[in-house]
């Protein structure tokens, strides 16, 4: 199934180029820290059985924890603690 994931940035800036640069910097910050703040992703897809468009909103950490909880723990720095605690 094909999904479209959209992150939106609203920026106050002096020009469109400056707004793009600020949004890029924010996106880089999100890559390094996906769980900070309420960063909402909108996911859209076409339901196969009905052919109707469907959308769902979720925070980035919700999406990560549902699919790869160990990756989220690694991003947050907990994976090392879990590994050390298990020895």
KACOR-V419643 format. One record per residue. N is the residue number from 0. RES is the residue in three letters. SS is DSSP state (A for helix, B for strand, O for the rest). PSI is psi in degrees with one decimal (* if undefined). NEAR is the number of other ideal C-beta (glycine too) atoms within 12 Angstrom. Layout:
N/RES/SS/PSI/NEAR + N/RES/SS/PSI/NEAR
This chain:
0/UNK/O/144.2/11 + 1/UNK/O/128.5/11 + 2/UNK/O/143.5/18 + 3/UNK/B/120.3/16 + 4/UNK/B/126.3/19 + 5/UNK/B/128.0/17 + 6/UNK/B/134.9/25 + 7/UNK/O/138.2/15 + 8/UNK/O/130.8/21 + 9/UNK/O/117.3/11 + 10/UNK/O/140.3/19 + 11/UNK/O/123.6/10 + 12/UNK/O/168.1/17 + 13/UNK/O/-22.5/11 + 14/UNK/O/164.4/11 + 15/UNK/A/-39.2/11 + 16/UNK/A/-40.4/12 + 17/UNK/A/-39.5/14 + 18/UNK/A/-40.8/17 + 19/UNK/A/-43.3/16 + 20/UNK/A/-43.5/17 + 21/UNK/A/-39.9/20 + 22/UNK/A/-39.3/21 + 23/UNK/A/-43.6/18 + 24/UNK/A/-40.3/17 + 25/UNK/A/-39.8/23 + 26/UNK/A/-41.6/21 + 27/UNK/A/-39.9/14 + 28/UNK/A/-39.9/19 + 29/UNK/A/-36.3/26 + 30/UNK/A/-40.4/17 + 31/UNK/A/-28.5/14 + 32/UNK/O/68.7/19 + 33/UNK/O/-14.4/29 + 34/UNK/O/1.5/25 + 35/UNK/O/129.9/16 + 36/UNK/O/-178.3/14 + 37/UNK/O/72.4/14 + 38/UNK/O/112.9/27 + 39/UNK/B/131.1/23 + 40/UNK/B/137.8/25 + 41/UNK/B/123.0/21 + 42/UNK/B/128.6/24 + 43/UNK/B/141.7/18 + 44/UNK/B/167.3/19 + 45/UNK/B/123.5/16 + 46/UNK/O/126.1/15 + 47/UNK/O/-39.7/11 + 48/UNK/O/-32.5/8 + 49/UNK/O/-19.8/9 + 50/UNK/O/8.7/9 + 51/UNK/O/145.0/11 + 52/UNK/B/141.1/16 + 53/UNK/B/146.6/18 + 54/UNK/B/153.9/18 + 55/UNK/B/142.2/20 + 56/UNK/B/140.2/19 + 57/UNK/B/157.1/23 + 58/UNK/B/159.0/23 + 59/UNK/A/-40.9/31 + 60/UNK/A/-31.7/26 + 61/UNK/A/-43.2/20 + 62/UNK/A/-40.5/25 + 63/UNK/A/-44.7/25 + 64/UNK/A/-28.9/20 + 65/UNK/A/-25.4/15 + 66/UNK/A/-41.7/13 + 67/UNK/O/78.2/15 + 68/UNK/A/-31.0/18 + 69/UNK/A/-33.6/16 + 70/UNK/A/-41.1/19 + 71/UNK/A/-41.7/24 + 72/UNK/A/-37.3/20 + 73/UNK/A/-42.3/18 + 74/UNK/A/-41.3/23 + 75/UNK/A/-10.1/21 + 76/UNK/O/7.1/14 + 77/UNK/A/-23.2/18 + 78/UNK/A/-40.2/18 + 79/UNK/A/-41.1/15 + 80/UNK/A/-42.4/13 + 81/UNK/A/-41.6/16 + 82/UNK/A/-45.1/13 + 83/UNK/A/-40.8/10 + 84/UNK/A/-25.6/10 + 85/UNK/A/-12.0/8 + 86/UNK/O/*/7
